[in-house]
Amino acid sequence: MTTATEVPAEVRAKLAVALDVDDAVAALRLARELRPWFGVAKVGLELYSAGGPDVVGALTDLGYDVFADLKFHDIPTTVGRAARVVGALGARYLNLHAQGGVPMLRAGVEGFLAGAEGAGLPVPVALAVTILTSEADAPPAVLASRVQAALDAGCAGVVCAATDVAAVKAQGPDLIAVVPGIRPAGSPTHDQARLGTPVEAVAAGADVLVIGRAVTQAENPASAAAAIAASLLA
């Protein structure tokens, strides 16, 4: 098993643990256990609803970069103001639905950056959600349209499936690709339709891999995390 001291920082920076639980205490317990292998902690709607904004600071204090997986999609003014709040909290990543269009995305980007700047924090990364990994049959034109919206709005990256990374990088070579729906070979697919293994996703050009149930619901989460890290070092 790969030990904590054997996992380079650049590998941990590529691995995001999805803390998709409805209990902040349980989430922080998992976060402490998995910190040797993960550099990013994803806070989705479930955990954010349970723990509120304080959970972002608690995870940051543990040494994580926080991915606020809140998928904002509303009128531009609302998204911009909400994104400003998340930026001031210290989240490193925030996602916005590309389906909301360029004006909405741009408002979110500007609000997120302004919130971080006002709090004296490093420049964060605004991400446009392209196609959800639960959507099996989205036409290729949808991906291209949403990637272009991300570029036009000034997003630094996108959230996309492993199978879409190559197309994203061809259209926007400098975009950061954050990839959910990651499953080690042989793992259950659960409700995901657009999947990839950690090795496949990195080979395609993924920058951050979001890994949830394959680790957090494993019999031994630390062993599962160590095996994923080891696969990226092979």
ZILIN-V885377 format. One line per field, one symbol per residue. ss: DSSP state (A for helix, B for strand, O for the rest). phi: phi as a letter, one per 20 degrees, with the letter a starting at -180 (. if undefined). burial: I if it has 24 or more other C-alpha atoms within 12 Angstrom, else O. A space follows every 50 residues. Layout:
ss = ???
phi = ???
burial = ???
This chain:
ss = OOOAAAOOAAAAOOBBBBOOOOOAAAAAAAAAAAOOOOOBBBBBAAAAAA AOOAAAAAAAAOOOBBBBBBBBOOOAAAAAAAAAAAAAAOOOBBBBBAAA OAAAAAAAAAAAAAAAAAOOOOOOBBBBBOOOOOOOOOOAAAAAAAAAAA AAAOOOBBBOOAAAAAAAAAAOOOOBBBBOOBOOOOOOOOOOOOOBOAAA AAAAOOOBBBBOAAAAOOOOAAAAAAAAAAAAAO
phi = .fegfeefgffgfeddeeeecdbffffffffffegfdddcdedefffffe dmgffffffffeoeeddeedlfbafgfffffffffffffofecbdcffgf nfgfgfffffffffffffemdffededefecffeeecffgffgfffffff ffenfeacdbfgfdfgffffecgeffddcemecggnffeleedddaegff ffffofecdecdgfdfdfgcgfffffffgffeef
burial = OOOIOOIOOOIIIIIIIIIIIOOIOOIIOIIIIIIIIIIIIIIIIOIIOO IOIIIIIIIIOIIIIIIIIIIIIIOIOOIIIIIIIIIIIIIIIIIIIIII IIIIIIIIIIIIIIIIOOOOOOIIIIIIIIIIIOOOOOOOOOIIIIIIII IIIIIIIIIIIIIIIIIIIOIIOOIIIIIIIIIIOOOOOOOOOIIIIIII IIOIIIIIIIIIIIIIOOOOIIIIIIIIIIOIOO
